Amino acid sequence: MNKSEINKYLKMDAESQIRKAAITLQRVLRKTPLIPSDFFREEYGANVFLKPEHLQVTGSFKIRGAYNKIANLSKENLSNGVIASSAGNHAQGVAFSAKERGVRATIVMPQTTPLIKVDATKAYGAKVILHGDIYDESFAKAKELSKEYGSSFIHPFDDYDVICGQGTIGLEVLEELPNVDEILVPVGGGGLIAGIALIAKSVNPKVKIIGVEPKGAMSMRVSLKEGAVTNLASVKTNAEGVAVRRVGDLSFAIAQRYLDDMVSVSEKDIMENVLLTMEKHKFVVETAGVVPLAAVRKRAKPGKNIVCILSGGNIDTVTLSSIINEGMISRGRIMCFSVELPDRPGQLVKVASLLAENNANVIELEHNQFKALDRYSNKVVLEVTVETNGREHIEQVLDALTDADFAIKRIY
């Protein structure tokens, strides 16, 4: 997007456009009221509220921008259908919105896209084309086909109507919690935070808008530091929904004007919060969706009202299982250790008894004489995975084993 276009949009009455979008979206949105979190308040001290956008019909906030964009297109622009490129949430948002408007939709997805996401997009009636190994290749193909078919291209984030659609989230937050102090928003391409910033700063300029990115995908932070949209050489994060190498031109210009701060979070914190939202709120939220929660500890102060946007919940079960396991390790809920034992009767029972006395539940145990450090030492290596109740409990278990003269090696 060129500078004159950006300036044109920056001069527009964003508040009226976002309020108009809210009316347009009434027929397709599920209400996602703010949910106060007793757990996160006790954990961090601040009043933490969750905005559960993963409960939208397509499983993410993306339906807002996609539907608003398609609803604003003329019949002539819609006559040849719409096209988009996406590996996930935007694809389903466009496919659903097109079906609701009676419009033909084509979605170009990378060949590496999980089958469950491809099938979910097809289920809304869209034609799916698998092309390229990464999103950038799919994007280029979609733009090419847009010209060939004469279809309207629906950009996932660098589009004013899309941004205004996403901004309706901020409007809902402000209407429900007028005294909100900070809104924490996951940042990928920047469309979501741009929309929320536009409405928040129009309605209440005192509200702080905080962007949150994984440390392995800080495209907005780097761009803001450089003063211009900057391409990352690569991105590395499990939060695929925000794994974007380049933010949008318009979303960057809005962020540059209205963002109050950027926070980066670790993969460990992200996975831990996927687990916590499941355990404490019974929500299945994808990795990109919990990114704001991973940043709360850096922003929390007693009495502060913080809203976290849970942006989506489209996650496959295999990935979820792996993340839960990593999250449990991070929270001190699972611990694995090894110990070399004399190869004689009673040693395994002794270890098991100590674990039982200290309320450590054995999940897995491997007793293998072929793993001994010295094959001629008449010793065997015992590897044990146990369920624990936190880091203090782990230390208690390890101390008990050490006091019994076992040389413990912590694996994780």
N, C-alpha and C positions, 0 to 999 in steps of 0.2 A: 504494500500500500504506500503510495507516494505522500509526500509531506502536505500537499494541498488538500488531499482527501482527509488526512488525519486532522488537520486544522479545522476543516469543515465540521467534522463530527465532534471535535472538542468544543465547538461554539454552540452546538445544539442543546436544546432544553432536555437534558438526560432524564430529569425527574418525571416530566410529563410522558416521555417515551416509555419509561419503565412502568409507570402506573397504567399506561395503555396496554403494555404487554401483560400485566397482571390480570387485566380483564379478559384479554384474549385467551390466556392460559387456564382460566377457571374451569373450562369444560374437560380438560384432560389431566389436571394435576390432582394428586392426592395431598391432603393436608398433612403437613409435617410439623406439628407444634413443637416448641422447644421443650426439651426434657431436662429438668434439673438433675444433676448427678451428685448424689450424696457421697458416693465413693470418691470421686475426683475432688470434691470439696474437702473431704477428710484427708485425702492424700496430699493435696497441694495448698489448702488454705483458702483459695479463691472460690467464688460462686461460679461453678462451671455448668454451662447449659449446652446440650447437644441438639443440633439441627439435623434430624435423620433423613437426609435426602436419598439414602440407599433404599428407602421404602417407596420411592416413586415407581410407577408401573413398569418402567424399563430398568429399574434397579439403580438409577443415578440421576443427578441433577441435569444431565445433558438434554433431557426431553424439553426443558424450558427454552433453551436457546434455539434448538432445532425447530420446535413447533412455532415459535414466534417468527423465525426467519421465513419458514414456508408459508405461514399465514399472511405475511406481508408481501409475498410475491404476487404479481399480477397473473391473470389467467393466461396471458400470452407467454409469460416467463415459465409458467407451469405446464404449458402444452406439450413440451418435450421431456417432461419429468425432471427429477432432481438427481444429483449424483454427489457422493461424498467419499472420503477416504478415512478409514478408521480401523483400529484393531480391537475395538471394544465398545465402550459406552456411547460414543457419538454415533456409531453405526446403528445401534439399536434405537437411539433417539430419533435419528433421521428416518429410519425404516418405519417406526411406529407413527411418527408425525405425518409422513407421506400417505400411509394407509388411511389415517383419520381424515386426511384432506382429499382422498381419492386420487392421489397422484402416483405415478410410476417412480420407483426409486431404484437406483443402482449404487451398490457400495463396493468399493475396491479395498480389499484387505490383504495384508501380507500373507504369503504362503505359510508362514510359521504360526498364524493365528490358531489358538486352540479350537478344536472342532465344536466344543460347546458354545463358543461365541459366534461361530459361523452359523450354526443351526438356529441359535436364538435370533439372529438377524434375519435369516430366511423365514422364520416363523411369522414375522410381521409382514411378509409378502415382498420383501426386497430381492432383487437379483444381486447375487454376490459374485464378484470376480476376484479370484486370488492372484495376486501379482506382486513380485518382489519379495525380498527377504526382510526388509525393514520398512518402517512407515514412510520414509522419504520417497522410496521407489513407488509405493502405492499412491502417494500424494501426486507424484508426477504423472502417473498413469491416469488417475482420475481427472486431472486437469486436461490431459490430452483427449480423453473420451468426452469430457464436457464440451469441448469445441466440436468434436466429431458428431456427437449426438444432438448438439444444441441444447443440452440440459443445463439447468441452473446448478452451479456448484455451491454446496453448503459447507462453508469453512467451519472447522470445529471450534475456533476461538477468535480468529482475526476478522471479525465481522460485527458491525454496529448492532444489527438486529439480534444477532446471537448474544452479544454482550448484554444488551438490554433485557433479553429473556432471562439470562443468568442473574441479572441484577434484581429480579423479583424476589430472590432469596433474601437479599439484604432488606428489602422493603418489608417482608414478613417478619424478619427479626426485629426491626425497629418498631413495628406496630405492636408486637407482642411484648417486647422488653425495651421500652423507651430509654431506660437508664443503663443500657448496655455500655460498658467501658471499652471493650475490645472485641473485635471479631477476628478469629483466626481462620485463615482460608488456605487450602492446599493450592499450590501453584504449579501448573504444567506450562501450557501455552499462554496462560494469563487471562483468558476470557472470563472466568468465574470471578476472580478478584477484581478485575476491571469493572464488571457490572456492579458488584457489591460496593466498591469504592465510590462509584458515581452516585448511587442513591444515598449512601450513608453520609457522604460529605455534603450532599444537597439538603438532607433532612436534619442532620445533626453533625456539624463539622467537628465537634469534640470527640466523636467516636473514633477510636484508633483502629486502623485496618492493618492487620499484620499478615504478611505472606509467609507461608511455610513450605520449604523444599527439602528433599533428601540431600544429604551431603554429596551424593554421587550424581546429582542432576540440578545444579544451581544456576540454571540458565537466566532466571530473572535477577538474582543477586549479582551475577557477573555483569549482566547488561546494565544494571543500575550503577554499578561501580565504574564501568567504562563510559557511561553516558550515552550509549547507543546500543541497539540490538546487536548482540554478539553470539555467534555460533559456538557452541561447545564442541570440542574435538570428539568427545564421546560422552555417554551417560552410563552410569552403572548403579542400578537400584532395583530392588524387588517391587517397588511401587510403580508398576508399569503405567498406571494412569497419569502420572506426572513425569514420566521419563521422556522429556522433550529437550532436544538440543537447541532449539531456537524459539523464543517467545514471539508472539505476534507484534507487528509494528504498532497497531492501534492500542492493543492491550498494554504494550510497554509505555506508550505515550501517556496513557491514563494512569498507569502505576507510577510513573515518574512524577506526575503531578500530585497524586493523592495518597500514595502508600506511606505509612508511618514507619514501618520497619520490616525487615526480612529475618526469619529465623531458619536455621538449618538443623536437621535432625538425623540421627544415626539409624542404620538399618536395624540395629538391636532394639532401639526405642520403638521403631515402627512395628516390628514383629511382636514386641511385648504388648503393645496397645491393641493389636488385633485380638490377642488372647483376653485382655482385660475387658474389652467391649462385649465379648462373648460371655465371659463369666459374670460380669457385674450388671450388664444391661440386656443380656440375651439377644444381642445384635450381631449379625454376621456382616462385617464391614470389610471391604477390600483394603489392601495395603495403602493405596493412595488416599482412601477415605479416612484413615485414622491419623494421617500426617499431622493435622492440627492438634490432636490429643497428645502426640509425642512432644509437642512444643509447649504444653501448658506449664510444665515445671519451670520453664525459663521466663514465663510471663506472669506467673501467679503472685498475688499479694493478698493478704487478708482483706475481705470485703469487696474486692474487685469483681465485677460481673463480666465473665468471659464466655463468649459463644464460640463453639467449635463446629464447623461445617463438616458433617460426615457425608462426603460427596458421592459415595457409591458403594454397592455391595456385590458387584459381579466378580466372583472369585470361584475358580474351579476347586473341586474337593481335594485333588491331589496337592495342589499348592497350599490350600488351607491346612491340610494335615501337617505338612512340613513346617508351616509358619507357627502353628500351635505348638509343635514340639520345640522349636527354637525359642518361642515366647516363654514356655515353661522352664527351659534352661535358664533364660535371662532372669526370670523372677525367682529362681532358686527353688523351683518345684520339682526338678529332676536333676539328679547328680549321678555321674558315673566315675568309678575309680577302679584302679587295679592294685593288687598286692601279691607279692611272691610268698608262697607258703611252703613249709616243709612237706614233702610228699609222704605223709603218714596219716593214718585215720584220726578223725576228730577235729582237724583244723578248719574244715569247711563249716562244721557245726558251730564251732566257736565264733566264727565271723557272723554266721546267721543269727546266733543268739544275741550278740552285741547289737546287731541291727534291729532285732525285734525289741530289745530292751529300750532302745532309743527311738522307737516308733517310726523307723524307716521301712517303708514297704518295698520289698524286692520286686522289680519289674522284669529284669532279665539277669541271668547269671551264666557265665561261661567259665568252666573249670578245665584248663587246657595245659597239660604238661609239656606240650610242644612249643609253648610260648615262653618257656623259662629263659632267662637271660643266659644262663650257662647250662647246657644240656646235661652236664656231668655233676651238677650241684645237688641233685636229688630234690629239686624244688619244682613247683608248678605255679603258673600265673593264674590268678583268679580275677576275672573282670565282673564287676557288679554294677547294675543300674538300679537306682532306688528312687522312689517318689518321696519328696520331702515337703516341708511346710514353709520354706523360705531360707534365706541365707543364714540366719542365726541357727536354724535347725541343722543345716549342713555342717556348720562349724562344730556343733554339738556332737554330731555323728562322727566326724573326722577326729575330734579330740578323744572320743571314747575308743576308737580303733587304735589311735596312736598310743594312748595310755596303756593299752593291752599289748604294746610292743610290736604292733604291725606297722610295717613301712608302707605307707599309702602313697600312691601316685594318682593325683586327680586328673581325670581325662577331660571332663567338662562338668 
